Amino acid sequence: MSDAANAAATVAEHAAATAATDTAHRPAAAFFDVDNTVIRGASAYHLARALYQRKFFGTRDLLRFGIIQLRYLVFGESKTQIDTVRERALSLIAGRSVAEIAAVGEEVYDTVLELRIFPGTKKLLDEHVAAGDQVWLVTATPVEIGRLIARRLGATGCLGTVAEHKDGFYTGRLLGDLMHGEVKAQAVRELAERENLDLEASYAYGDSLNDLPMMHTVGHPCPINPDARLRRHAREVGWPIREFRGRRQRVAGRSVRTASWAGAAWVAGLVVRAVRRQVRKRLEGR
């Protein structure tokens, strides 16, 4: 073999060894969806309920959200529906302070969300932390709320939906897209590049088919409390499935999302009570 060939072979071997060393030292991560994966139900629903109780918005707005909720139950999720919810939610917090929303979020976590965390998911998250993995929540929930949940759980951080704010007050506009579907996958890839993460050695956990793009970015995807479509897909491709719900919750989840029924019932109850109050006021005024 010529000197040139020997040199080329040596360079190639060195490059391969360097690449192997770099890969060995790249950290792995675990990416968790939040709603119905970490927390039973929808975290944004509980935040909205707390904001309604504090007069951030009125019954008319609640009724609009109730109609959207019912459309979800009947027709399923759609991009138009997501955009409608996003735009309406942004308009409701416009002019409100970030600190104010954060304070409500802290209270909601202490009084509601902490009680709804799946012990099995929490144990799994803790195991990743103990193993030295980075742990990230990836959620359509506002990033401030997602970071709060991540901090309370001992996770590394959160990739969430970012609402624009200036001088500490929300503008009513969104920065980027809703953290949903393919946007989750792109955010995970960008984070992996920034943090030099080894995605092939990483894990992703989600409960719905909307989490599929994120789950395909890692070497170890694993549905938690999956809906029917994700469960079917997982079985077809041979993914492991974690089920941390009780039997009654699993049965409810096969037909409609438990959180959606809860939200619809709660909205209906509030609207009925509000209408009754208006009728009483009119009768008393006669």
C-alpha positions as CSV (number, residue, x, y, z in Angstrom):
1,M,0.0,0.0,0.0
2,S,1.4,3.4,-0.9
3,D,2.1,6.1,1.7
4,A,-0.8,8.1,0.3
5,A,-3.2,5.2,0.7
6,N,-1.9,4.5,4.2
7,A,-2.4,8.2,5.1
8,A,-5.9,8.1,3.7
9,A,-6.7,5.0,5.7
10,T,-5.3,6.4,8.9
11,V,-7.4,9.6,8.4
12,A,-10.6,7.5,7.8
13,E,-9.9,5.4,10.9
14,H,-9.4,8.5,13.0
15,A,-12.5,10.1,11.7
16,A,-14.6,6.9,12.5
17,A,-13.1,6.7,16.0
18,T,-13.8,10.4,16.6
19,A,-17.4,10.0,15.4
20,A,-17.9,7.0,17.7
21,T,-16.4,8.9,20.6
22,D,-18.6,11.9,19.9
23,T,-21.7,9.7,19.8
24,A,-20.7,8.0,23.0
25,H,-20.5,11.3,24.8
26,R,-23.7,12.8,23.4
27,P,-26.5,12.8,26.0
28,A,-29.8,11.1,25.5
29,A,-33.1,12.8,26.3
30,A,-36.7,11.8,27.1
31,F,-39.5,13.9,25.5
32,F,-42.9,13.8,27.2
33,D,-46.2,15.1,25.9
34,V,-48.2,16.6,28.9
35,D,-52.0,16.2,28.5
36,N,-53.2,12.6,29.2
37,T,-49.5,11.5,29.2
38,V,-48.2,13.2,32.3
39,I,-51.4,14.7,33.6
40,R,-54.9,13.2,33.4
41,G,-57.0,15.5,31.3
42,A,-56.2,18.8,29.7
43,S,-53.9,21.3,31.6
44,A,-55.2,24.2,29.5
45,Y,-58.7,23.4,30.5
46,H,-57.9,23.7,34.2
47,L,-56.1,27.0,33.5
48,A,-59.0,28.3,31.6
49,R,-61.4,27.4,34.4
50,A,-59.3,29.3,36.9
51,L,-59.1,32.3,34.6
52,Y,-62.9,32.3,34.2
53,Q,-63.4,32.2,37.9
54,R,-61.2,35.3,38.1
55,K,-63.3,37.1,35.5
56,F,-60.6,37.0,32.8
57,F,-63.5,36.3,30.4
58,G,-67.2,36.0,30.5
59,T,-69.9,33.4,29.9
60,R,-70.2,34.3,26.2
61,D,-66.6,33.3,25.7
62,L,-67.1,30.2,27.7
63,L,-70.1,29.3,25.5
64,R,-67.9,29.7,22.4
65,F,-65.3,27.4,23.8
66,G,-68.1,25.0,24.7
67,I,-69.3,24.9,21.1
68,I,-65.7,24.2,19.9
69,Q,-65.5,21.5,22.5
70,L,-68.7,19.8,21.2
71,R,-67.4,20.0,17.6
72,Y,-64.3,18.2,18.8
73,L,-66.4,15.5,20.4
74,V,-68.5,15.0,17.2
75,F,-66.0,15.5,14.4
76,G,-62.6,15.2,16.0
77,E,-59.6,17.5,15.9
78,S,-58.9,19.7,12.8
79,K,-56.4,22.4,11.9
80,T,-59.3,24.9,11.6
81,Q,-60.4,24.1,15.1
82,I,-56.9,24.4,16.5
83,D,-56.5,27.8,14.8
84,T,-59.9,29.0,16.2
85,V,-59.0,28.0,19.7
86,R,-55.5,29.6,19.4
87,E,-56.8,32.9,18.1
88,R,-59.6,33.2,20.7
89,A,-57.3,32.2,23.6
90,L,-54.7,34.8,22.5
91,S,-57.4,37.5,22.3
92,L,-58.5,36.8,25.8
93,I,-55.1,37.2,27.4
94,A,-54.1,40.3,25.4
95,G,-53.1,43.1,27.8
96,R,-52.8,40.7,30.7
97,S,-49.4,40.5,32.5
98,V,-47.2,37.5,32.3
99,A,-46.7,37.5,36.1
100,E,-50.5,37.4,36.6
101,I,-50.9,34.3,34.4
102,A,-47.9,32.7,36.0
103,A,-49.4,33.2,39.5
104,V,-52.7,31.6,38.4
105,G,-50.7,28.8,36.9
106,E,-48.9,28.1,40.2
107,E,-52.2,28.0,42.0
108,V,-53.7,25.7,39.4
109,Y,-50.8,23.3,39.7
110,D,-50.9,23.2,43.5
111,T,-54.7,22.7,43.7
112,V,-55.5,20.6,40.6
113,L,-52.7,19.5,38.3
114,E,-50.4,17.9,41.0
115,L,-53.3,15.7,42.0
116,R,-53.8,14.5,38.4
117,I,-50.2,13.4,37.6
118,F,-50.1,9.7,36.6
119,P,-47.8,8.0,39.2
120,G,-46.5,5.7,36.6
121,T,-45.5,8.5,34.3
122,K,-43.8,10.3,37.2
123,K,-41.8,7.2,38.1
124,L,-40.7,6.9,34.4
125,L,-39.7,10.5,34.3
126,D,-37.8,10.2,37.6
127,E,-35.9,7.2,36.1
128,H,-34.8,9.2,33.2
129,V,-33.6,12.0,35.4
130,A,-31.7,9.4,37.6
131,A,-30.1,8.0,34.5
132,G,-28.7,11.4,33.6
133,D,-31.0,12.0,30.6
134,Q,-32.3,15.4,29.8
135,V,-36.1,15.4,30.2
136,W,-38.3,17.8,28.2
137,L,-42.0,18.4,28.2
138,V,-43.3,19.0,24.7
139,T,-46.8,20.5,24.7
140,A,-49.3,22.8,23.0
141,T,-49.9,24.3,26.5
142,P,-48.5,27.9,26.9
143,V,-44.8,27.6,27.5
144,E,-45.0,29.4,30.8
145,I,-47.3,26.8,32.2
146,G,-45.3,24.0,30.7
147,R,-42.1,25.3,32.3
148,L,-43.9,25.5,35.6
149,I,-44.9,21.9,35.3
150,A,-41.4,20.9,34.2
151,R,-39.8,22.7,37.1
152,R,-42.2,21.1,39.7
153,L,-41.5,17.6,38.2
154,G,-37.7,18.1,38.2
155,A,-37.5,18.0,34.4
156,T,-34.9,19.9,32.3
157,G,-37.4,22.2,30.6
158,C,-40.3,22.6,28.3
159,L,-41.0,23.2,24.6
160,G,-44.4,24.8,24.4
161,T,-46.6,27.3,22.6
162,V,-45.1,30.8,22.9
163,A,-47.4,33.8,23.2
164,E,-45.7,37.1,22.4
165,H,-45.3,39.6,25.3
166,K,-43.8,43.1,25.5
167,D,-42.8,44.9,28.7
168,G,-44.3,42.0,30.7
169,F,-47.7,42.0,29.0
170,Y,-49.2,39.7,26.4
171,T,-49.8,41.3,23.0
172,G,-52.4,38.7,21.8
173,R,-50.1,37.4,19.1
174,L,-48.2,34.1,18.8
175,L,-44.5,33.7,18.2
176,G,-44.2,30.8,15.8
177,D,-46.7,28.0,15.5
178,L,-48.8,26.1,18.0
179,M,-46.7,23.3,19.5
180,H,-48.7,20.6,17.9
181,G,-48.1,17.7,15.4
182,E,-45.2,18.2,13.1
183,V,-44.2,21.4,15.0
184,K,-43.3,19.2,18.0
185,A,-41.0,17.1,15.8
186,Q,-39.3,20.1,14.4
187,A,-38.8,21.6,17.9
188,V,-37.3,18.4,19.1
189,R,-34.9,18.2,16.2
190,E,-33.8,21.8,16.7
191,L,-33.3,21.3,20.4
192,A,-31.2,18.2,19.7
193,E,-29.0,20.2,17.4
194,R,-28.5,22.9,20.1
195,E,-27.9,20.5,22.9
196,N,-26.0,18.0,20.9
197,L,-28.4,15.2,21.8
198,D,-28.3,11.7,20.5
199,L,-31.9,11.3,19.2
200,E,-31.3,7.6,18.3
201,A,-30.6,6.9,22.0
202,S,-33.5,9.1,23.1
203,Y,-37.1,8.4,24.1
204,A,-40.5,10.0,23.3
205,Y,-43.8,9.5,25.0
206,G,-47.2,10.6,23.9
207,D,-50.9,9.6,24.0
208,S,-52.3,10.6,20.7
209,L,-51.6,10.2,16.9
210,N,-50.8,13.9,17.0
211,D,-47.6,13.0,18.9
212,L,-46.5,10.6,16.2
213,P,-44.2,13.0,14.3
214,M,-42.3,13.7,17.6
215,M,-42.2,10.0,18.4
216,H,-40.7,9.2,15.0
217,T,-37.7,11.5,15.7
218,V,-36.2,9.2,18.4
219,G,-34.9,5.7,18.6
220,H,-37.2,4.7,21.4
221,P,-40.8,5.8,20.9
222,C,-43.4,4.6,23.5
223,P,-47.1,5.5,23.7
224,I,-48.5,6.2,27.2
225,N,-52.2,5.9,27.7
226,P,-52.7,5.9,23.9
227,D,-55.9,6.7,22.1
228,A,-57.3,4.0,19.8
229,R,-55.5,5.2,16.7
230,L,-52.1,5.5,18.3
231,R,-52.6,2.1,20.1
232,R,-53.4,0.5,16.7
233,H,-50.3,2.1,15.1
234,A,-48.0,1.0,18.0
235,R,-49.2,-2.6,17.7
236,E,-48.6,-2.6,13.9
237,V,-45.0,-1.3,14.2
238,G,-44.2,-3.2,17.4
239,W,-43.7,-0.3,19.8
240,P,-44.0,-0.9,23.6
241,I,-47.1,0.6,25.2
242,R,-47.4,1.9,28.8
243,E,-50.8,2.1,30.3
244,F,-51.1,4.1,33.6
245,R,-54.8,4.8,33.6
246,G,-57.3,2.9,35.8
247,R,-59.7,0.5,34.1
248,R,-62.6,3.0,34.1
249,Q,-60.5,5.7,32.5
250,R,-59.3,3.3,29.8
251,V,-62.9,2.4,28.9
252,A,-63.8,6.1,28.7
253,G,-60.8,6.8,26.6
254,R,-61.8,4.3,24.0
255,S,-64.8,6.3,23.0
256,V,-64.0,9.9,23.7
257,R,-61.3,11.7,25.7
258,T,-62.3,12.0,29.3
259,A,-61.1,15.6,29.5
260,S,-63.3,16.6,26.6
261,W,-66.4,15.2,28.2
262,A,-65.5,16.8,31.5
263,G,-64.9,20.1,29.7
264,A,-68.2,19.9,27.8
265,A,-70.2,19.1,31.0
266,W,-68.5,21.8,32.9
267,V,-69.2,24.4,30.2
268,A,-72.8,23.3,29.9
269,G,-73.3,23.6,33.6
270,L,-71.9,27.1,33.8
271,V,-73.9,28.3,30.8
272,V,-77.1,26.9,32.2
273,R,-76.5,28.6,35.6
274,A,-75.6,31.9,33.9
275,V,-78.8,31.8,31.8
276,R,-80.9,31.1,35.0
277,R,-79.3,34.1,36.7
278,Q,-80.1,36.3,33.8
279,V,-83.8,35.1,33.7
280,R,-84.1,35.7,37.5
281,K,-82.7,39.2,37.2
282,R,-85.2,40.0,34.4
283,L,-88.1,38.6,36.4
284,E,-87.1,40.5,39.5
285,G,-86.8,43.7,37.5
286,R,-90.4,43.6,36.4
